[in-house]
Amino acid sequence: MFYLIFLAVAADISAVIISKWTLAKQKLTCNYFNTLIFWSLAGFSALSLYWFGYLDAAEATGLKFLLLFGAMVTLAVWWNWLNTQALWREELDHYELIVMTAPLFTVVASALFLPEEREVKHLLAAIAVSVVLILTHIKKQHFNFSQYDKWLLVAVILIALEAVVVKSLLAVWSPAALYFSRALLVAITFTAIKPVKFSNISKKQWGGVLGVGLFGALFKIIQYVGYDKLGVVSTTMILVLSPFLVLILDKIVLREKLQIKYIFGMLAIGAIIVFTFV
């Protein structure tokens, strides 16, 4: 299971970097991006349904789970729209710093709303990991919040709330079936908001869309498996490595100096994870 989570980290890193490249370098508009990405995510996640797609239809169609499903899709539409706006306009390091607060919000929300997520050792470890992550990356200029930074903060809170809803839905849905259904309905919603003219999409933009779809679907399905098998708090703690590695790879690609605090931060997070699970 833990190997799968680390595979999810690699997939998430790939999806974020390709997303930024598609938006910033290939100039794909946010509305087109959201619509095409979710069709791509739905398509790639559909490939897993034959082996891993199942649900308890009797329970899933009950009022409680239908309301939870509707809440999940609504939260997903809103936070993805806000997130894409920020990713399009912000520098990657600024964007990633705010995204780094997502694990902390997710852990707190899980502890508040999910009694089974209140194991003290894991909860404290996850909070410690989140705080280390933020403290090792914060800079003075990060306190200057633009409009899109504020939107991203709202998105982060919605991400945390969606994680709680997803955990509840996994009682009756398999991770693959739930993510496919989510991606499909979000794709339909974005298509209704902004239909795509396919003739306007270049080959490189299509390449970016398909790349994000492949890695994004892999990441999200494994994340859902983690929520189901390990719990939201434990999965979130391990996935903290993802934004950390995105920044490190960004520095390497741009040939910028890799600060020692990043290395110490990685070691501290690794030590906390090992202490918690070994």
C-alpha positions as CSV (number, residue, x, y, z in Angstrom):
1,M,0.0,0.0,0.0
2,F,2.8,2.4,0.9
3,Y,4.5,1.8,-2.4
4,L,1.3,2.8,-4.2
5,I,1.2,6.1,-2.2
6,F,4.7,6.9,-3.3
7,L,3.7,6.1,-6.9
8,A,0.8,8.6,-6.4
9,V,3.4,11.2,-5.3
10,A,5.3,10.8,-8.6
11,A,2.1,10.9,-10.6
12,D,1.0,14.1,-8.8
13,I,4.3,15.8,-9.5
14,S,4.0,15.0,-13.1
15,A,0.4,16.2,-13.4
16,V,1.2,19.5,-11.7
17,I,4.2,20.3,-13.9
18,I,2.4,19.3,-17.1
19,S,-0.6,21.4,-16.1
20,K,1.6,24.4,-15.6
21,W,3.3,23.9,-18.9
22,T,0.0,23.5,-20.7
23,L,-1.5,26.6,-19.2
24,A,1.5,28.9,-19.1
25,K,3.6,27.8,-22.1
26,Q,1.0,26.4,-24.5
27,K,-1.5,29.1,-23.6
28,L,-4.5,26.8,-23.1
29,T,-7.3,28.9,-21.5
30,C,-8.5,28.0,-18.1
31,N,-12.1,27.2,-19.2
32,Y,-10.8,24.9,-22.0
33,F,-8.3,23.4,-19.7
34,N,-10.9,22.4,-17.1
35,T,-13.2,20.9,-19.6
36,L,-10.6,18.9,-21.5
37,I,-8.7,17.8,-18.5
38,F,-11.8,16.2,-16.8
39,W,-12.8,14.4,-20.0
40,S,-9.2,13.1,-20.1
41,L,-9.3,12.1,-16.4
42,A,-12.7,10.4,-16.9
43,G,-11.3,8.5,-20.0
44,F,-8.2,7.2,-18.3
45,S,-9.9,6.3,-15.0
46,A,-12.5,4.4,-17.0
47,L,-9.8,2.0,-18.0
48,S,-9.6,0.7,-14.4
49,L,-13.4,0.0,-14.1
50,Y,-13.3,-3.5,-15.5
51,W,-11.0,-4.7,-12.7
52,F,-11.7,-2.2,-9.9
53,G,-15.1,-0.6,-10.5
54,Y,-17.9,-1.6,-8.2
55,L,-20.4,-0.1,-5.8
56,D,-23.2,-1.1,-3.4
57,A,-26.0,0.2,-5.6
58,A,-28.7,-0.2,-2.9
59,E,-26.7,2.0,-0.4
60,A,-25.3,4.4,-3.0
61,T,-28.8,5.4,-4.2
62,G,-30.0,6.1,-0.7
63,L,-30.7,9.8,0.1
64,K,-27.6,10.1,2.4
65,F,-25.1,9.0,-0.1
66,L,-26.8,10.8,-3.0
67,L,-26.5,14.0,-1.1
68,L,-22.9,13.3,-0.3
69,F,-22.2,12.5,-3.9
70,G,-23.8,15.8,-5.0
71,A,-21.7,17.6,-2.4
72,M,-18.5,16.0,-3.7
73,V,-19.2,17.0,-7.3
74,T,-20.1,20.6,-6.3
75,L,-17.0,21.0,-4.2
76,A,-14.8,19.5,-7.0
77,V,-16.2,21.9,-9.6
78,W,-15.6,24.9,-7.4
79,W,-12.1,24.1,-6.2
80,N,-10.8,22.9,-9.5
81,W,-12.0,26.2,-11.2
82,L,-10.4,28.3,-8.4
83,N,-7.2,26.2,-8.5
84,T,-6.8,26.5,-12.3
85,Q,-7.2,30.2,-12.2
86,A,-4.4,30.4,-9.7
87,L,-2.1,27.9,-11.4
88,W,-2.5,29.8,-14.7
89,R,-1.5,33.1,-13.2
90,E,0.8,32.4,-10.3
91,E,4.5,31.4,-10.2
92,L,4.9,27.7,-9.4
93,D,6.7,28.3,-6.1
94,H,4.0,30.7,-4.9
95,Y,1.3,28.4,-6.0
96,E,2.9,25.4,-4.4
97,L,3.3,27.2,-1.0
98,I,-0.4,27.8,-0.7
99,V,-1.2,24.3,-1.9
100,M,1.1,23.1,0.9
101,T,-1.5,24.3,3.5
102,A,-4.0,21.7,2.0
103,P,-2.6,18.8,4.1
104,L,-3.1,20.8,7.3
105,F,-6.6,21.8,6.5
106,T,-7.4,18.2,5.4
107,V,-6.1,16.7,8.6
108,V,-8.0,19.2,10.7
109,A,-11.2,18.6,8.7
110,S,-10.8,14.9,9.0
111,A,-10.4,15.0,12.7
112,L,-13.4,17.2,13.1
113,F,-15.8,15.3,11.0
114,L,-14.5,11.7,10.9
115,P,-14.2,10.0,14.3
116,E,-12.1,7.1,12.9
117,E,-9.5,9.6,11.9
118,R,-8.7,10.8,15.4
119,E,-5.9,8.5,16.3
120,V,-3.6,10.8,18.2
121,K,-0.3,9.5,17.0
122,H,-1.1,9.8,13.3
123,L,-3.0,13.1,13.8
124,L,-0.1,14.8,15.6
125,A,2.4,13.4,13.1
126,A,0.4,14.7,10.2
127,I,0.1,18.2,11.7
128,A,3.9,18.2,12.4
129,V,4.6,17.2,8.8
130,S,2.3,19.9,7.5
131,V,3.9,22.6,9.7
132,V,7.4,21.6,8.7
133,L,6.4,21.7,5.0
134,I,5.0,25.3,5.3
135,L,7.9,26.7,7.5
136,T,10.6,25.4,5.2
137,H,9.2,27.1,2.2
138,I,7.6,30.4,3.4
139,K,9.3,33.6,2.4
140,K,8.5,37.3,3.1
141,Q,7.0,37.9,-0.3
142,H,4.5,35.1,0.3
143,F,2.7,37.3,2.7
144,N,1.6,39.5,-0.2
145,F,-1.7,37.9,-1.2
146,S,-3.1,38.6,-4.7
147,Q,-6.7,38.0,-5.6
148,Y,-5.7,34.6,-7.0
149,D,-3.9,33.6,-3.9
150,K,-7.1,34.2,-1.9
151,W,-9.0,32.1,-4.4
152,L,-6.5,29.4,-4.0
153,L,-6.8,29.5,-0.2
154,V,-10.6,29.0,-0.7
155,A,-9.8,26.1,-3.0
156,V,-7.6,24.5,-0.4
157,I,-10.4,24.6,2.2
158,L,-12.8,23.0,-0.3
159,I,-10.2,20.3,-1.1
160,A,-10.1,19.5,2.7
161,L,-13.9,19.3,2.9
162,E,-14.1,17.1,-0.3
163,A,-11.6,14.6,1.3
164,V,-14.0,14.2,4.2
165,V,-16.9,13.6,1.8
166,V,-14.9,11.1,-0.3
167,K,-13.9,9.1,2.7
168,S,-17.6,8.7,3.6
169,L,-18.6,7.7,0.1
170,L,-15.9,5.0,-0.1
171,A,-18.1,3.0,2.3
172,V,-20.3,2.1,-0.7
173,W,-18.1,3.0,-3.8
174,S,-14.8,1.5,-4.9
175,P,-12.1,4.1,-5.4
176,A,-12.0,3.6,-9.1
177,A,-15.7,3.8,-9.6
178,L,-16.1,6.8,-7.4
179,Y,-13.3,8.8,-9.1
180,F,-14.5,7.9,-12.6
181,S,-18.1,9.1,-11.7
182,R,-16.7,12.3,-10.1
183,A,-14.5,13.1,-13.1
184,L,-17.3,12.4,-15.6
185,L,-19.8,14.6,-13.9
186,V,-17.3,17.4,-13.4
187,A,-16.4,17.1,-17.1
188,I,-20.1,17.4,-18.1
189,T,-20.5,20.4,-15.8
190,F,-17.5,22.3,-17.2
191,T,-18.6,21.4,-20.8
192,A,-22.0,23.0,-20.0
193,I,-20.3,26.1,-18.7
194,K,-17.8,26.4,-21.6
195,P,-18.2,24.1,-24.7
196,V,-14.9,23.4,-26.4
197,K,-14.1,24.2,-30.0
198,F,-11.7,21.3,-30.8
199,S,-10.3,23.0,-33.9
200,N,-8.8,25.6,-31.6
201,I,-6.7,23.0,-29.7
202,S,-3.1,22.5,-30.8
203,K,-1.2,19.1,-30.8
204,K,1.0,20.3,-27.9
205,Q,-2.1,21.3,-26.0
206,W,-3.6,17.9,-26.6
207,G,-0.4,16.3,-25.4
208,G,-0.6,18.3,-22.2
209,V,-4.2,17.4,-21.7
210,L,-3.6,13.7,-22.2
211,G,-0.5,13.8,-19.9
212,V,-2.4,15.4,-17.1
213,G,-5.3,13.0,-17.6
214,L,-3.0,10.0,-17.4
215,F,-1.0,11.1,-14.3
216,G,-3.9,12.8,-12.6
217,A,-6.2,9.8,-12.8
218,L,-3.5,7.6,-11.5
219,F,-2.8,10.0,-8.6
220,K,-6.5,10.4,-7.6
221,I,-7.4,6.7,-7.8
222,I,-4.4,5.8,-5.6
223,Q,-5.3,8.7,-3.3
224,Y,-8.8,7.3,-2.9
225,V,-7.4,3.8,-2.3
226,G,-5.2,5.4,0.5
227,Y,-8.2,7.1,2.0
228,D,-10.1,3.8,2.0
229,K,-7.2,1.5,3.3
230,L,-5.0,3.8,5.4
231,G,-7.3,6.7,6.2
232,V,-7.3,10.3,5.2
233,V,-4.8,11.5,7.8
234,S,-2.2,8.9,7.1
235,T,-2.5,9.2,3.3
236,T,-2.3,13.0,3.5
237,M,0.8,12.8,5.6
238,I,2.6,10.7,3.0
239,L,1.4,12.8,0.0
240,V,2.9,15.9,1.7
241,L,6.1,14.8,-0.1
242,S,4.5,15.7,-3.5
243,P,4.6,19.6,-3.3
244,F,8.0,19.3,-1.6
245,L,9.4,17.4,-4.6
246,V,7.7,19.7,-7.1
247,L,9.6,22.7,-5.7
248,I,12.9,20.8,-5.7
249,L,12.5,19.6,-9.3
250,D,11.5,23.1,-10.3
251,K,14.8,24.4,-8.8
252,I,16.8,21.7,-10.6
253,V,15.1,22.3,-14.0
254,L,15.7,26.1,-13.6
255,R,19.2,25.5,-12.3
256,E,18.6,27.5,-9.2
257,K,20.4,27.0,-5.9
258,L,18.7,24.3,-3.8
259,Q,18.6,25.7,-0.3
260,I,19.7,23.5,2.6
261,K,16.4,24.1,4.4
262,Y,14.6,22.1,1.7
263,I,16.9,19.1,2.4
264,F,16.4,19.4,6.1
265,G,12.6,19.6,5.6
266,M,12.6,16.5,3.4
267,L,14.6,14.6,6.1
268,A,12.4,15.8,8.9
269,I,9.2,14.7,7.0
270,G,10.8,11.4,6.1
271,A,11.7,10.8,9.8
272,I,8.2,11.6,11.0
273,I,6.6,9.3,8.5
274,V,9.0,6.4,9.4
275,F,8.5,7.0,13.2
276,T,4.7,7.0,12.7
277,F,4.4,3.8,10.6
278,V,7.3,1.6,11.6
